[in-house]
């Protein structure tokens, strides 16, 4: 009798080890997996193992999600072999992966695959160094993580740079022989952070981003799973890595758009890591200048410094200039000239690469806003947020409106004409640089930062507009080094708005708590839940099929743009709907439609 079989003790049939395997196929049809016998000679099968199994007339790879002993039916097929030297996930990580598949309405196999490396992982030789850890900014948190004691999620408020405080956070955990990971928003930021942390700690740091070669990412994955005292730094892909004895995860600026996957499954690093930390009981620290409202609502312990978080912010009032003037105000031009004369660099932030988002009346100078929802209104006749018809200016009945901002090209042209100097992009070595949000990671420290069209962000047509605008402007302000004459200028036609007041005071807490209270009263997330459903080439009847699933929820739409049909579903608890939606999504896809599900959409 082989080592994988034994009698049941009563003279009956032999018991056999049986594995439940989810084939690595991106379809809801295999979510429950299939049972396979583990034959003699196939060793090392564990929960999380990647195995080869027969399916239909072919052989596929699959993920082991459960092991049991039982009497194997004669027709039960065998596991053919184990792939790689390590399981891809642990039983505790599997709990989060299952939650992720339901929450983001994704096939389980598509989520399980995220926990593994791009290539087959083999054991690697550990590379060590003499750890040189600086003091932790949160010593109690680092100490608890080092000793495997669980604390609630922590939020460390600051403007960066983050290398030294992050090194301090993870240093004690690594010294105790436990592993750690650091997640940054972009490839460039992950590389810069990894290099600076490695210099500080004097130990190897494993870098894993979407830009690294598959071989290097696989080696980093294997080092974390098989080693002790290992630190991995990378982008959002790390959120699903097992990392062996994981003691601490640090997420830098969790509110950034890059922390959420744009395609199905639209996973969010913040929510996945919070779930993992609670299940696996490791320390989770989030760093950034502005916590998300979701983090505050979740009860994260916020550590805010006593001094202002970001450098000085000044408001340039557009209402003081008559309509019809330049996009870049005269006061802003004077400030830029003064900075250039003093030898300082200037960054001019443009919220959009294309046309402006905010307009004002040419006659009276008032910002054009929707009379129904208050969102900033463009030159068109319909509000982009609530579809209310837009009439004349509410203040003076004027019919002509002018842009408060412009795209990159126009801003660069106006600055060249006004300043008489070369104006370039982030990649160019010019004293005056113009860029958008995607350029911010590549901008070095400046003496002056300018936000051209702040109102277009603050009054954008979605419920998160003020929070997102606040966070983005703080990032721009944080580019300014501290010191005499250094500041961030914000052009606005609403200088007394609460977002600008919070920016002047240099502290995020009061505004965020006020916004959270308003969201609770209005029933917006994080109090409620949202789900966007998008179908390309939707068949007739899709609207009725979606609404039939929605007991106790609100289905808004459909909105049709070209061949894309979009609905927004809201409710206090969307889990029952999501469970039903899984089968419906498969039927839509089987019918030829392309389906995108956006759980917790950032943009509506």
C-alpha positions in Angstrom: 0.0 0.0 0.0 1.4 3.4 -1.0 2.0 6.2 1.5 -1.0 8.2 0.3 -3.5 5.4 1.0 -4.7 3.6 4.2 -7.7 1.5 5.3 -10.6 3.1 7.1 -10.0 0.9 10.1 -13.0 -1.3 9.5 -11.9 -3.5 6.7 -13.4 -1.2 4.1 -12.0 0.6 1.1 -8.7 2.4 1.3 -8.7 6.1 1.9 -7.0 8.3 -0.6 -5.7 11.8 -0.5 -7.9 14.0 -2.7 -7.1 17.5 -4.0 -9.7 20.1 -5.0 -8.2 21.9 -8.0 -9.3 25.1 -9.7 -8.1 25.0 -13.3 -6.2 28.1 -14.4 -8.9 29.2 -16.8 -10.5 32.7 -16.6 -14.1 31.5 -16.4 -16.6 31.4 -13.6 -17.5 27.9 -14.7 -14.6 26.3 -12.9 -14.7 28.4 -9.6 -15.7 25.4 -7.5 -12.9 23.3 -8.9 -12.7 19.6 -9.5 -11.6 16.6 -7.4 -8.4 14.7 -8.3 -6.7 11.8 -6.6 -3.1 12.3 -5.4 -1.3 9.1 -6.5 1.7 7.5 -5.0 4.9 9.2 -6.2 3.4 12.7 -6.5 4.8 14.5 -3.4 4.6 18.0 -2.1 0.9 18.7 -2.9 -0.4 21.4 -0.5 -3.0 24.1 -0.4 -1.7 26.6 -2.8 0.3 24.2 -5.0 0.3 24.7 -8.7 -0.3 21.3 -10.3 -0.8 19.7 -13.7 -4.2 17.9 -14.1 -6.2 16.4 -17.0 -9.3 18.3 -18.0 -11.4 17.1 -20.9 -9.0 15.9 -23.5 -6.0 18.1 -22.5 -3.7 18.7 -19.6 -3.9 22.1 -17.8 -2.4 23.8 -14.7 -4.5 24.4 -11.7 -4.5 25.6 -8.1 -5.0 23.4 -5.1 -7.6 25.0 -2.8 -8.4 22.1 -0.5 -7.1 18.7 0.6 -9.0 15.8 2.1 -9.0 12.1 2.6 -11.7 9.9 1.3 -12.7 6.9 -0.7 -11.9 7.9 -4.3 -14.4 6.9 -7.0 -12.9 4.7 -9.8 -13.5 7.5 -12.3 -11.5 10.1 -10.3 -8.5 11.2 -12.4 -5.0 11.7 -11.0 -2.9 14.8 -10.3 -0.1 14.5 -12.9 2.5 16.5 -11.0 3.5 19.6 -9.0 4.8 22.7 -10.7 7.5 24.7 -8.9 9.1 24.5 -5.5 6.6 26.5 -3.6 2.9 26.8 -3.0 1.5 30.0 -4.5 -0.6 30.9 -1.5 -1.3 29.9 2.0 -4.7 28.9 3.5 -5.0 32.3 5.1 -4.1 34.2 1.9 -6.7 32.0 0.1 -9.4 33.5 2.3 -8.5 37.0 0.9 -8.3 35.7 -2.6 -11.8 34.2 -2.4 -13.1 37.5 -1.0 -11.4 39.4 -3.8 -13.0 37.2 -6.4 -16.5 37.9 -5.0 -15.9 41.6 -4.2 -14.6 42.4 -7.7 -16.8 39.9 -9.5 -13.9 38.0 -11.1 -13.3 34.3 -11.8 -11.5 32.7 -8.9 -8.7 31.4 -11.1 -7.9 34.9 -12.4 -7.4 36.0 -8.8 -5.5 33.0 -7.6 -3.0 33.5 -10.5 -2.1 37.0 -9.1 -0.5 35.4 -6.0 2.2 33.6 -8.1 5.2 34.8 -10.1 5.3 35.1 -13.9 7.6 32.0 -14.3 7.9 28.7 -12.4 9.6 29.6 -9.1 12.6 27.6 -7.9 14.6 28.0 -4.7 17.2 30.8 -4.8 20.2 31.3 -2.7 19.7 33.9 0.0 21.7 37.1 -0.3 22.2 38.9 3.0 23.9 42.0 4.4 24.6 43.7 7.7 21.3 45.4 8.5 21.6 49.0 9.5 18.1 50.1 10.6 17.3 53.7 11.6 14.8 54.5 14.3 11.2 53.8 13.5 8.8 56.7 13.4 6.2 54.3 15.0 8.4 52.2 17.4 5.4 50.5 19.0 4.1 49.4 15.7 7.4 48.1 14.4 8.0 46.3 17.7 4.6 44.6 17.6 5.1 43.5 14.0 8.5 42.1 14.9 7.0 40.0 17.7 4.0 38.9 15.7 1.5 40.9 17.7 -1.4 42.4 15.7 -2.3 46.1 15.8 -5.0 47.9 13.8 -4.0 49.7 10.6 -1.8 52.7 11.1 -1.7 55.9 8.9 1.5 58.0 9.0 0.7 61.5 7.7 3.6 63.4 6.1 4.7 64.9 2.8 7.7 62.7 2.2 10.3 61.8 1.1 9.5 58.4 2.5 12.7 56.3 2.2 14.0 57.0 5.7 10.7 56.6 7.6 9.8 53.5 5.7 13.2 52.0 6.3 12.7 52.7 10.0 9.3 51.0 10.0 10.5 47.8 8.4 14.0 47.7 9.9 13.1 46.1 13.2 10.8 43.6 11.5 13.6 42.5 9.2 16.0 42.3 12.1 13.7 39.9 13.8 13.8 37.6 10.8 10.4 38.4 9.4 9.7 39.6 5.9 8.2 42.9 4.8 7.0 44.5 1.6 6.6 48.1 0.5 4.1 49.1 -2.3 4.4 52.3 -4.2 2.1 53.8 -6.9 4.4 53.8 -9.9 7.4 52.0 -11.3 9.6 55.1 -11.1 8.6 55.7 -7.4 9.1 52.0 -6.5 12.6 52.1 -8.1 13.6 55.3 -6.3 12.2 54.1 -3.0 14.0 50.7 -3.3 17.3 52.3 -4.0 17.1 54.8 -1.2 15.9 52.1 1.3 18.7 49.8 0.3 21.2 52.5 0.8 19.8 53.2 4.3 19.4 49.6 5.5 22.6 48.3 3.8 20.8 45.0 2.8 19.6 43.8 -0.6 16.1 44.9 -1.6 14.1 42.9 -4.1 12.4 45.0 -6.6 9.2 43.8 -8.4 7.2 46.0 -10.7 5.2 45.6 -13.9 8.3 46.8 -15.8 10.8 44.3 -14.5 11.8 41.2 -16.5 9.8 38.1 -15.7 12.9 36.3 -14.5 13.8 39.0 -11.9 10.2 39.2 -10.6 10.2 35.4 -10.2 13.4 35.5 -8.3 12.1 38.2 -6.0 9.0 36.2 -5.4 11.0 33.1 -4.6 13.3 35.0 -2.2 10.3 36.3 -0.3 8.5 33.0 0.0 11.6 30.9 0.8 13.7 33.4 2.8 13.7 35.2 6.2 14.3 38.9 6.7 13.5 39.7 3.1 12.2 43.0 1.9 10.4 43.4 -1.5 9.5 46.8 -2.9 7.2 47.2 -5.9 3.9 48.3 -7.4 0.4 47.1 -6.9 1.2 43.5 -8.1 2.8 42.8 -4.8 -0.5 43.0 -3.0 -1.2 39.3 -3.6 2.3 37.9 -2.9 2.5 35.4 0.0 6.0 36.5 1.2 6.6 33.7 3.7 6.6 34.9 7.3 5.2 38.4 6.5 5.5 40.8 9.4 4.8 44.2 7.9 3.4 45.9 4.7 3.9 49.6 4.1 1.7 51.2 1.4 2.8 54.7 0.2 0.0 57.0 -0.8 -2.9 54.5 -1.0 -5.2 57.2 -2.4 -3.4 57.4 -5.8 -5.3 56.3 -8.9 -2.5 53.9 -9.8 -3.2 51.9 -6.6 -6.4 50.6 -8.3 -6.2 48.2 -11.3 -8.0 49.7 -14.3 -9.2 46.4 -15.8 -11.3 43.6 -14.4 -10.6 42.6 -11.6 -10.4 46.3 -10.6 -8.6 45.5 -7.3 -7.6 48.2 -4.9 -4.3 47.8 -2.9 -5.8 49.5 0.1 -8.8 47.2 0.5 -6.9 44.0 -0.4 -4.1 44.8 2.1 -6.6 45.7 4.9 -8.3 42.4 4.3 -5.0 40.5 4.3 -3.7 42.2 7.5 -6.9 41.3 9.4 -6.8 37.7 8.2 -3.0 37.0 8.3 -2.4 39.4 11.3 0.6 41.3 10.1 1.3 45.0 10.6 -0.1 47.4 8.0 1.1 51.0 7.8 -0.1 53.4 5.2 1.9 56.6 4.5 0.9 59.8 2.7 0.0 63.4 3.1 -3.8 62.9 2.8 -5.5 59.7 4.0 -8.5 58.6 2.0 -11.9 58.9 3.6 -12.2 55.1 3.3 -9.2 54.8 5.6 -10.6 57.2 8.2 -14.0 55.4 8.1 -12.3 52.1 8.6 -10.9 53.3 11.9 -7.2 53.5 11.0 -5.1 55.1 13.7 -3.9 58.3 12.2 -0.5 59.8 13.3 -0.4 63.5 12.2 2.5 65.8 12.9 2.0 68.9 15.0 3.4 71.2 12.3 1.8 71.8 8.9 2.2 68.8 6.6 3.0 70.5 3.3 4.7 73.8 2.5 3.1 77.2 2.2 0.1 77.6 -0.1 -1.1 81.0 -1.4 -4.4 81.7 -3.2 -4.4 83.8 -6.4 -8.0 85.2 -6.7 -9.2 85.1 -10.3 -12.2 87.2 -9.4 -9.9 90.2 -9.0 -9.1 90.1 -12.8 -11.6 91.1 -15.4 -13.0 88.4 -17.7 -11.3 87.9 -21.0 -7.7 87.8 -19.6 -5.0 85.2 -19.9 -5.3 81.7 -18.6 -2.1 82.4 -16.5 -2.9 85.4 -14.3 -0.7 88.5 -14.1 0.0 87.9 -10.4 1.1 84.3 -11.3 3.4 85.6 -14.0 5.0 88.1 -11.6 5.6 85.3 -9.1 7.3 83.1 -11.7 9.5 86.0 -12.9 10.6 86.6 -9.3 11.4 83.0 -8.7 13.5 82.8 -12.0 15.4 85.9 -11.0 16.3 84.3 -7.7 17.6 81.2 -9.6 14.7 78.9 -8.6 12.8 76.3 -10.6 9.1 76.5 -11.4 6.5 73.7 -12.0 3.2 74.7 -13.5 0.5 72.0 -13.0 -2.3 71.6 -15.5 -5.2 69.3 -14.4 -6.0 68.1 -17.9 -4.0 67.6 -21.1 -6.9 68.7 -23.1 -9.6 71.4 -22.7 -10.3 73.1 -19.4 -12.9 71.7 -17.0 -14.1 75.0 -15.4 -15.6 78.0 -17.0 -16.7 81.4 -15.8 -19.2 84.0 -17.1 -17.5 86.7 -19.3 -19.9 89.4 -18.0 -19.7 89.0 -14.2 -16.8 86.5 -13.6 -18.9 84.0 -11.6 -17.9 80.3 -12.0 -20.3 78.4 -14.2 -21.9 75.7 -12.1 -24.9 73.3 -12.4 -27.9 74.8 -10.6 -29.0 71.3 -9.5 -25.8 69.5 -8.2 -23.3 72.3 -8.0 -20.7 70.6 -10.3 -18.5 72.7 -12.5 -20.1 73.2 -15.9 -18.3 73.2 -19.2 -19.2 75.1 -22.4 -21.9 72.5 -23.2 -25.6 72.7 -22.5 -26.0 69.6 -20.2 -24.4 68.9 -16.7 -21.9 66.0 -17.0 -22.9 64.8 -13.5 -26.7 64.9 -13.3 -27.7 65.8 -16.9 -29.6 68.9 -15.8 -30.0 71.4 -18.7 -27.7 74.4 -18.3 -29.1 77.8 -19.0 -27.6 81.3 -18.7 -25.4 82.5 -15.9 -27.3 82.3 -12.6 -25.9 85.6 -11.4 -26.3 87.9 -14.4 -28.1 85.9 -17.1 -24.9 86.1 -19.3 -24.6 83.7 -22.2 -20.9 83.8 -22.8 -18.4 81.8 -20.8 -14.6 81.6 -20.8 -12.2 78.8 -19.7 -10.4 79.1 -16.4 -7.7 76.7 -17.6 -6.4 75.1 -20.7 -4.4 72.2 -22.0 -0.7 71.8 -21.9 -0.1 73.4 -25.3 -1.9 76.6 -24.6 -0.4 77.0 -21.2 3.1 76.5 -22.5 2.5 79.1 -25.3 1.1 81.7 -22.9 4.0 81.3 -20.5 6.6 81.6 -23.3 4.9 84.7 -24.5 4.6 86.3 -21.1 8.0 85.3 -19.7 10.2 85.3 -22.8 11.9 82.0 -21.6 12.0 78.4 -22.8 9.1 76.4 -21.3 9.3 72.6 -21.4 7.9 69.3 -20.2 9.2 67.2 -17.3 11.7 65.4 -19.5 13.3 68.7 -20.6 15.8 70.6 -18.5 14.1 74.0 -18.4 13.6 76.5 -15.6 9.9 76.4 -16.1 8.2 73.0 -16.5 4.6 72.3 -17.3 2.9 69.0 -16.6 -0.1 67.0 -15.5 -0.7 64.5 -12.7 1.0 61.7 -14.5 4.2 63.8 -14.7 4.4 64.5 -10.9 6.6 61.5 -10.0 9.3 62.8 -12.4 9.3 66.4 -11.1 12.2 67.3 -8.7 12.0 69.8 -5.9 11.0 73.3 -7.0 11.0 76.8 -5.5 7.6 77.6 -6.9 4.6 75.4 -7.9 1.5 76.7 -9.7 -1.9 75.1 -10.1 -3.6 76.7 -13.1 -7.2 75.5 -12.9 -7.9 74.3 -9.4 -11.7 74.9 -9.7 -11.9 72.4 -12.5 -10.8 69.7 -10.1 -12.7 70.9 -7.0 -16.0 71.1 -8.8 -15.6 68.1 -11.1 -18.8 66.1 -11.7 -18.3 63.2 -9.3 -18.8 62.7 -5.5 -15.1 62.4 -4.8 -14.1 65.6 -6.5 -13.1 67.7 -3.4 -11.1 64.8 -1.8 -9.3 64.0 -5.0 -8.6 67.7 -5.8 -7.3 68.2 -2.3 -5.0 65.2 -2.5 -3.7 66.2 -6.0 -3.0 69.8 -5.0 -1.2 68.6 -1.9 1.1 66.5 -4.1 1.8 69.6 -6.2 2.5 71.7 -3.1 4.8 69.0 -1.7 7.2 69.6 -4.6 8.1 72.9 -3.1 11.1 72.8 -0.8 10.8 74.5 2.5 12.4 77.9 3.0 12.1 81.6 2.5 10.1 82.6 -0.7 9.2 79.0 -1.6 5.4 78.4 -2.0 2.6 76.9 -4.1 0.2 79.3 -5.9 -3.4 78.2 -6.6 -5.5 80.1 -9.2 -9.2 80.0 -8.3 -12.4 82.0 -8.7 -13.6 80.6 -5.3 -10.9 81.6 -2.9 -13.1 81.0 0.2 -13.9 77.4 -0.7 -13.2 74.9 2.1 -10.7 72.9 0.1 -8.5 76.0 -0.3 -8.9 76.8 3.4 -7.6 73.4 4.3 -4.7 73.8 1.9 -3.7 77.1 3.5 -3.8 75.6 7.0 -1.6 72.7 5.9 -3.5 69.9 7.7 -5.8 67.3 6.2 -7.9 66.0 9.1 -10.7 68.6 9.6 -11.7 68.7 5.9 -11.6 64.9 5.6 -13.8 64.4 8.6 -16.3 67.0 7.3 -16.4 65.2 3.9 -16.9 61.9 5.6 -19.9 63.2 7.6 -21.5 64.6 4.4 -21.0 61.2 2.6 -22.6 59.4 5.5 -25.6 61.8 5.4 -25.9 61.4 1.6 -25.4 57.6 1.6 -22.3 57.7 -0.5 -19.3 55.4 -0.1 -17.8 54.3 2.2 -21.2 54.1 3.9 -22.7 52.5 0.8 -21.2 50.5 -2.0 -21.0 51.2 -5.7 -20.5 48.9 -8.7 -20.1 50.0 -12.4 -21.2 47.5 -15.0 -20.0 48.1 -18.6 -20.9 46.0 -21.6 -19.5 46.4 -25.1 -21.8 45.1 -27.8 -24.5 44.3 -25.2 -27.4 42.1 -26.4 -31.0 43.2 -26.2 -32.4 42.5 -22.7 -29.2 43.2 -20.8 -30.9 46.0 -18.8 -33.7 43.7 -17.7 -31.3 40.9 -16.8 -29.2 43.2 -14.6 -32.3 44.7 -12.8 -33.7 41.2 -12.2 -30.6 40.5 -10.0 -30.9 43.8 -8.0 -33.3 43.2 -5.1 -32.6 45.8 -2.4 -30.2 47.9 -4.6 -30.6 50.8 -7.0 -29.7 50.4 -10.7 -28.9 53.7 -12.5 -28.8 53.8 -16.2 -28.1 52.6 -18.8 -25.9 55.3 -20.2 -24.9 54.5 -23.8 -21.8 55.8 -25.5 -21.0 54.3 -28.9 -21.1 50.5 -28.5 -20.6 50.7 -24.7 -23.5 50.5 -22.3 -22.9 51.4 -18.6 -24.9 51.0 -15.4 -24.1 52.1 -11.9 -25.4 50.0 -9.1 -25.6 51.2 -5.5 -26.7 49.8 -2.2 -25.7 49.3 1.5 -24.4 45.7 0.8 -23.8 44.6 -2.8 -22.4 41.1 -1.9 -25.6 39.2 -2.6 -25.9 41.0 -6.0 -22.2 40.3 -6.8 -22.7 36.6 -6.1 -25.7 36.5 -8.6 -23.9 38.7 -11.1 -21.0 36.2 -11.5 -23.2 33.8 -13.5 -24.8 36.6 -15.4 -21.4 38.0 -16.4 -20.5 34.6 -17.8 -23.7 34.4 -19.8 -23.1 37.8 -21.3 -19.5 36.8 -22.2 -20.7 33.5 -23.7 -23.1 35.6 -25.8 -20.3 37.6 -27.3 -20.3 40.8 -25.1 -17.2 42.3 -23.6 -17.8 42.9 -19.9 -16.0 45.2 -17.4 -17.0 45.2 -13.8 -15.6 48.1 -11.7 -16.1 47.5 -8.0 -15.7 50.7 -5.9 -15.3 52.9 -9.0 -13.2 56.1 -8.4 -14.7 57.9 -11.4 -18.4 57.7 -12.1 
